Amino acid sequence: MNLNIIKILGFLIGLFLTLMIIYYANIKIRNLEKFDVKTPSYNDSITTANYINEPSIIPYKKFKYMCINTFLNNKKIVNSEGRWYECDLPIEQYNERNEYHYFTYSNMITLKENTINNKGAYGADINSIQLNGPKCYNFANNIESNELTEFTVLLTLKIKNVTSKNNILFEMTGNTTSINLIKPEYTTSIININLYVNDDNNYDIILTIGNDIYKGHIDNIDKNIINNGDFIVIGLTYSKDEIKFILNKQVFKYKNIGKFNITLGSTPIIINKNGTINTELFNFIYYKSVIPTDEYLNFNKYNYYYLSGLQNNSCDINIINNETSVKSCDIEKKLNDLEEKINKTLEEKQKSEIDYTKYISDIKPFDTSLDFNITDNIGGNIFTSLFKN
């Protein structure tokens, strides 16, 4: 009898210890899962109202998921670690474990003076360097299903030249998607911007979204528009209705013809795939939303502010009710003057360009009613016609 009691007690103690281990393991797993996919906490309390008129602050910041730049602190680029940290990340949080806070790279990044003002923000030379960011699923709108429903990506950079026919500036990869419920049939999802060098040595812009390729309307962009300027802004927005490609203050539009939901995978996002673009990167921002017109215009002023060196001017800063404004020097006028000069330079460059104005809209960008018919798209396997022959 005593032996049976001892056996029962031993069983109960063993069961109790097993349940405690399982409970502790589940807590640890849930914490790790939250760490992998949640939006960085330093964005949680930011509201756009505080910064709408302040050119030194990232526009539309409430919807910003990630940013890297050279605007405020070049210590964000840590060559000894091979990491370029998120622009808003406090230095005490620099560590390998926070993998959604940085891009990695294999060769040393050097900083070069910009050609607008040598006192302005430097460019990060990523010639022959591929930047690998956090896992793609971190950039999804739904962190449970990893589904991508809308986004904006903006890059401010100076492109000197390219070394390949196909030059992928930005890329995210998605999961394999079932496209046939009757028999096993799957397709791969990719989101990328391809600067394709055509036979005229100019650029065709090819966009891949999901398993569809959008091309034919952003063709033969004069190489002088892309190469050798002070800087350019290249952007891409995606929503369930439209795909928009941004080149400085011009927007090219396609209707979204995607038939399948895009779910993002576990590979890293990429800037300058295989390092084929000889470029200096100033700024990269990813928003989990489509950026409105006024915020995009603020983004341009944000660029001008740092590239022109206005952040080094001595200005009195007034803070009232958590709102920041510049009082003693007319930053707005200086920004407008600079924008006027930059626009004039761009107009001069475009005089020799072919007439593709029927395909585009000047900024005021996102309220245009201009639509394109899609002339090139694919079905089936994305790799059958991913690039031009």
C-alpha positions as CSV (number, residue, x, y, z in Angstrom):
1,M,0.0,0.0,0.0
2,N,2.8,2.4,0.9
3,L,4.5,1.5,-2.3
4,N,1.4,2.5,-4.3
5,I,1.2,5.8,-2.5
6,I,4.8,6.5,-3.3
7,K,4.3,5.7,-7.0
8,I,1.2,8.0,-7.1
9,L,3.0,10.8,-5.4
10,G,6.0,10.4,-7.8
11,F,3.7,10.5,-10.8
12,L,1.9,13.6,-9.5
13,I,5.2,15.4,-8.8
14,G,6.5,14.4,-12.3
15,L,3.3,15.7,-13.9
16,F,3.5,19.0,-12.0
17,L,7.1,19.5,-13.1
18,T,6.2,18.7,-16.7
19,L,3.3,21.1,-16.8
20,M,5.5,23.9,-15.2
21,I,8.2,23.3,-17.9
22,I,5.5,23.5,-20.7
23,Y,4.0,26.6,-19.3
24,Y,7.4,28.3,-19.0
25,A,8.3,27.3,-22.6
26,N,5.1,28.7,-24.0
27,I,5.7,32.0,-22.3
28,K,9.2,32.2,-23.8
29,I,8.0,31.3,-27.3
30,R,5.2,33.9,-27.2
31,N,7.7,36.6,-26.1
32,L,10.1,35.6,-28.9
33,E,7.3,35.7,-31.5
34,K,6.3,39.1,-30.4
35,F,9.9,40.3,-30.6
36,D,10.3,39.0,-34.1
37,V,7.2,40.8,-35.6
38,K,6.2,43.8,-33.6
39,T,6.7,47.3,-34.7
40,P,9.7,48.9,-32.9
41,S,8.4,50.5,-29.7
42,Y,10.1,53.9,-30.1
43,N,7.5,54.7,-32.8
44,D,4.5,53.8,-30.7
45,S,3.8,57.3,-29.2
46,I,4.7,59.4,-32.2
47,T,1.9,61.5,-33.8
48,T,2.1,63.4,-37.1
49,A,0.4,66.5,-35.7
50,N,3.5,67.5,-33.7
51,Y,5.8,67.5,-36.8
52,I,3.7,68.5,-39.8
53,N,5.5,71.8,-40.4
54,E,9.0,70.9,-39.1
55,P,11.4,70.0,-41.9
56,S,13.9,68.4,-39.6
57,I,11.5,65.6,-38.7
58,I,10.6,62.6,-40.8
59,P,7.2,63.4,-42.4
60,Y,4.2,61.0,-41.8
61,K,6.2,59.5,-39.0
62,K,3.3,57.7,-37.4
63,F,3.2,55.3,-40.3
64,K,7.0,55.0,-40.7
65,Y,8.1,51.4,-40.0
66,M,11.9,51.7,-40.7
67,C,14.4,54.3,-41.8
68,I,18.1,54.5,-42.4
69,N,19.9,57.7,-43.3
70,T,23.0,59.9,-43.0
71,F,21.1,63.0,-41.8
72,L,21.7,63.3,-38.1
73,N,24.2,60.8,-36.8
74,N,26.7,59.0,-39.0
75,K,27.5,56.7,-36.0
76,K,24.4,54.7,-37.2
77,I,26.8,53.2,-39.8
78,V,29.0,50.9,-37.8
79,N,31.6,49.4,-40.1
80,S,33.2,47.2,-37.4
81,E,29.9,45.4,-37.0
82,G,28.8,45.6,-40.6
83,R,25.5,47.2,-39.6
84,W,23.5,50.4,-40.5
85,Y,21.1,51.1,-37.7
86,E,17.6,52.5,-37.8
87,C,17.6,56.3,-37.8
88,D,15.5,56.6,-34.6
89,L,17.1,53.8,-32.6
90,P,18.8,55.0,-29.4
91,I,22.5,54.1,-29.3
92,E,22.0,52.1,-26.1
93,Q,19.8,49.7,-28.1
94,Y,22.5,48.9,-30.7
95,N,22.9,45.1,-30.6
96,E,22.7,42.1,-32.7
97,R,19.5,40.7,-31.2
98,N,17.4,43.7,-32.4
99,E,17.5,42.3,-35.9
100,Y,14.6,44.4,-37.2
101,H,16.6,47.6,-36.3
102,Y,19.4,47.4,-38.9
103,F,20.7,46.5,-42.3
104,T,23.8,44.4,-42.7
105,Y,26.6,44.7,-45.3
106,S,29.9,42.9,-46.1
107,N,32.2,45.7,-47.3
108,M,33.1,48.9,-45.5
109,I,30.8,51.9,-46.3
110,T,32.6,55.3,-46.8
111,L,30.9,58.7,-46.5
112,K,31.2,61.3,-49.3
113,E,30.3,65.0,-49.4
114,N,27.1,65.8,-51.3
115,T,27.3,68.2,-54.2
116,I,24.6,70.6,-53.0
117,N,26.6,71.8,-50.0
118,N,29.7,70.2,-48.5
119,K,28.3,71.1,-45.0
120,G,25.2,69.1,-45.7
121,A,24.5,65.4,-45.1
122,Y,27.0,63.0,-46.5
123,G,26.2,60.2,-48.9
124,A,26.9,56.5,-47.9
125,D,28.8,55.0,-50.8
126,I,27.3,51.6,-51.4
127,N,28.9,50.9,-54.8
128,S,29.3,47.1,-55.0
129,I,27.5,46.7,-51.7
130,Q,24.2,44.9,-51.1
131,L,22.3,46.0,-48.0
132,N,20.3,43.3,-46.3
133,G,17.6,44.4,-44.0
134,P,15.2,42.7,-41.5
135,K,13.2,39.7,-42.6
136,C,10.5,40.7,-45.0
137,Y,7.5,39.5,-42.9
138,N,8.3,42.3,-40.4
139,F,7.2,44.8,-43.1
140,A,3.7,43.2,-43.5
141,N,0.6,45.0,-42.6
142,N,-0.9,42.0,-40.8
143,I,1.7,40.6,-38.5
144,E,-0.3,37.4,-37.9
145,S,-0.8,36.4,-41.6
146,N,2.2,38.3,-42.9
147,E,-0.1,39.8,-45.6
148,L,1.0,42.9,-47.5
149,T,-1.9,45.3,-48.2
150,E,-0.2,48.7,-48.7
151,F,3.1,50.4,-48.4
152,T,5.4,53.2,-49.5
153,V,9.1,53.0,-50.0
154,L,11.2,56.1,-50.6
155,L,14.9,56.3,-51.4
156,T,17.0,59.5,-51.7
157,L,20.2,58.7,-53.5
158,K,22.8,59.8,-56.0
159,I,23.3,57.2,-58.8
160,K,26.5,57.5,-60.8
161,N,26.2,54.4,-63.1
162,V,25.2,50.8,-63.1
163,T,27.2,47.6,-64.0
164,S,24.4,45.3,-65.2
165,K,21.4,45.2,-67.6
166,N,19.1,44.5,-64.7
167,N,19.7,46.5,-61.5
168,I,17.4,45.8,-58.6
169,L,17.3,48.9,-56.4
170,F,14.8,47.5,-53.8
171,E,13.4,44.0,-53.2
172,M,11.1,42.1,-50.9
173,T,10.2,38.4,-51.3
174,G,6.9,36.8,-50.5
175,N,5.8,33.2,-49.7
176,T,4.8,30.7,-52.3
177,T,1.1,31.1,-53.0
178,S,-1.4,28.4,-54.2
179,I,-3.1,29.5,-57.4
180,N,-5.1,26.4,-58.2
181,L,-7.4,24.7,-55.7
182,I,-8.1,21.7,-57.9
183,K,-4.5,20.6,-58.6
184,P,-1.2,21.6,-56.9
185,E,0.0,24.8,-58.6
186,Y,2.0,27.6,-57.0
187,T,3.5,30.9,-57.8
188,T,6.3,32.9,-56.1
189,S,5.8,36.5,-55.0
190,I,8.4,39.3,-55.4
191,I,8.3,43.0,-55.0
192,N,11.1,44.9,-56.7
193,I,12.2,47.9,-58.6
194,N,14.4,47.1,-61.6
195,L,16.4,49.8,-63.4
196,Y,16.8,48.1,-66.7
197,V,19.4,49.4,-69.2
198,N,17.9,49.4,-72.7
199,D,19.5,49.4,-76.1
200,D,19.7,53.2,-76.1
201,N,21.7,53.1,-72.9
202,N,18.7,54.7,-71.2
203,Y,16.5,53.2,-68.4
204,D,13.3,51.3,-68.5
205,I,11.7,50.9,-65.1
206,I,10.3,47.4,-64.5
207,L,8.2,46.8,-61.4
208,T,7.4,43.4,-60.1
209,I,4.5,43.1,-57.6
210,G,3.5,39.6,-56.5
211,N,3.5,37.5,-59.6
212,D,2.8,40.4,-62.0
213,I,5.3,42.5,-63.9
214,Y,4.4,46.1,-64.7
215,K,6.4,47.5,-67.6
216,G,6.1,49.4,-70.9
217,H,5.0,52.8,-69.6
218,I,8.2,54.0,-67.8
219,D,10.6,53.4,-70.7
220,N,13.6,55.1,-72.1
221,I,14.1,57.5,-69.2
222,D,17.1,59.5,-70.2
223,K,20.2,58.3,-68.4
224,N,21.0,61.9,-67.4
225,I,17.9,62.0,-65.3
226,I,19.0,59.0,-63.3
227,N,22.7,59.4,-63.3
228,N,25.1,62.1,-62.2
229,G,22.7,64.6,-60.6
230,D,23.0,66.0,-57.1
231,F,20.4,63.4,-55.9
232,I,17.1,61.9,-57.0
233,V,14.1,60.5,-55.1
234,I,12.9,57.1,-56.2
235,G,9.8,55.6,-54.6
236,L,7.1,52.9,-54.9
237,T,3.6,52.8,-53.4
238,Y,1.3,49.8,-53.4
239,S,-2.4,49.5,-52.6
240,K,-5.2,47.2,-53.6
241,D,-6.1,49.6,-56.4
242,E,-2.9,51.1,-57.7
243,I,0.9,50.8,-58.2
244,K,2.7,54.1,-58.3
245,F,6.4,54.7,-59.2
246,I,7.8,58.0,-58.1
247,L,10.7,59.7,-59.8
248,N,11.4,63.1,-58.1
249,K,8.2,65.0,-58.6
250,Q,6.7,62.8,-61.3
251,V,4.4,59.8,-60.6
252,F,3.8,56.9,-63.0
253,K,0.6,54.9,-62.3
254,Y,-0.6,51.4,-63.0
255,K,-3.8,49.7,-62.0
256,N,-3.2,46.9,-59.6
257,I,-4.0,43.7,-61.6
258,G,-2.9,41.3,-58.8
259,K,-5.3,38.3,-58.3
260,F,-3.7,36.9,-55.2
261,N,-2.9,38.2,-51.7
262,I,0.8,38.8,-51.1
263,T,2.3,37.3,-47.9
264,L,5.9,38.2,-47.1
265,G,8.5,35.6,-46.3
266,S,11.5,35.3,-44.0
267,T,14.3,36.4,-46.4
268,P,15.7,39.9,-45.8
269,I,14.6,43.0,-47.7
270,I,17.3,44.2,-50.0
271,I,18.7,47.5,-51.2
272,N,21.0,47.5,-54.2
273,K,20.8,43.8,-55.0
274,N,24.3,42.3,-55.8
275,G,25.7,45.8,-55.5
276,T,25.2,46.6,-59.3
277,I,24.2,50.2,-58.8
278,N,27.1,52.6,-58.1
279,T,25.2,54.9,-55.8
280,E,25.5,57.0,-52.6
281,L,22.5,56.5,-50.4
282,F,21.2,59.4,-48.2
283,N,17.9,58.2,-47.0
284,F,15.6,55.1,-47.1
285,I,12.1,55.1,-45.5
286,Y,9.5,52.4,-45.4
287,Y,5.9,53.3,-44.5
288,K,3.2,50.7,-43.8
289,S,0.8,53.0,-45.7
290,V,0.5,55.0,-48.9
291,I,2.0,58.4,-48.3
292,P,-0.4,61.4,-49.0
293,T,0.5,64.2,-51.3
294,D,1.2,66.8,-48.7
295,E,3.4,64.4,-46.7
296,Y,5.4,63.5,-49.8
297,L,6.0,67.3,-50.4
298,N,7.2,67.5,-46.8
299,F,9.5,64.6,-47.4
300,N,11.2,66.6,-50.2
301,K,11.7,69.5,-47.9
302,Y,13.0,67.1,-45.3
303,N,15.6,66.0,-47.8
304,Y,16.5,69.6,-48.8
305,Y,16.9,70.6,-45.2
306,Y,19.7,68.1,-44.5
307,L,21.3,68.0,-47.9
308,S,21.7,71.8,-47.9
309,G,23.2,71.9,-44.4
310,L,20.4,74.0,-43.0
311,Q,20.5,71.7,-39.9
312,N,23.8,73.4,-39.1
313,N,22.4,76.9,-39.0
314,S,21.9,78.6,-35.7
315,C,18.2,78.9,-35.1
316,D,16.2,79.4,-32.0
317,I,13.8,76.5,-31.4
318,N,10.5,77.2,-29.8
319,I,8.6,74.4,-28.1
320,I,5.0,75.0,-27.0
321,N,2.6,72.2,-26.1
322,N,5.0,69.6,-27.5
323,E,5.0,71.3,-30.9
324,T,8.3,72.4,-32.4
325,S,8.8,75.5,-34.7
326,V,11.8,77.5,-35.9
327,K,11.5,81.1,-34.9
328,S,14.6,83.2,-35.6
329,C,15.6,82.2,-39.2
330,D,13.4,81.7,-42.2
331,I,14.0,78.1,-42.9
332,E,10.8,77.9,-45.1
333,K,12.1,80.6,-47.4
334,K,15.5,78.9,-47.7
335,L,13.9,75.6,-48.4
336,N,11.6,77.1,-51.1
337,D,14.6,78.8,-52.8
338,L,16.5,75.6,-52.8
339,E,13.6,73.7,-54.2
340,E,13.2,76.2,-57.0
341,K,16.9,75.8,-58.0
342,I,16.6,72.0,-57.9
343,N,13.5,72.0,-60.0
344,K,15.1,74.3,-62.5
345,T,18.0,72.0,-62.9
346,L,15.7,69.0,-63.4
347,E,13.8,70.9,-66.0
348,E,17.0,71.6,-67.9
349,K,17.9,68.0,-67.9
350,Q,14.5,66.9,-69.2
351,K,14.6,69.1,-72.2
352,S,16.5,66.5,-74.2
353,E,14.2,63.7,-73.1
354,I,11.5,62.0,-75.2
355,D,7.9,63.0,-74.7
356,Y,6.5,60.6,-72.2
357,T,4.3,63.2,-70.5
358,K,1.1,61.4,-71.5
359,Y,2.1,58.6,-69.1
360,I,2.9,60.7,-66.0
361,S,1.6,63.3,-63.7
362,D,3.6,66.0,-62.0
363,I,3.3,66.3,-58.3
364,K,0.4,67.1,-57.0
365,P,1.0,63.4,-57.4
366,F,-1.6,61.2,-55.8
367,D,-4.8,63.0,-56.6
368,T,-4.3,62.7,-60.4
369,S,-7.0,60.9,-62.3
370,L,-4.6,59.7,-65.0
371,D,-4.7,55.9,-65.5
372,F,-2.7,53.5,-67.7
373,N,-3.8,50.4,-69.5
374,I,-1.5,47.5,-68.5
375,T,0.3,46.3,-71.6
376,D,2.6,43.7,-70.0
377,N,1.7,41.4,-67.2
378,I,2.3,37.7,-66.5
379,G,0.6,34.7,-65.1
380,G,1.9,31.4,-63.9
381,N,5.6,31.2,-62.8
382,I,7.1,34.6,-62.1
383,F,10.5,33.6,-63.4
384,T,9.2,32.9,-66.9
385,S,9.5,36.6,-67.9
386,L,11.0,38.3,-64.9
387,F,13.4,40.3,-67.0
388,K,13.6,41.5,-70.5
389,N,15.5,39.3,-73.0
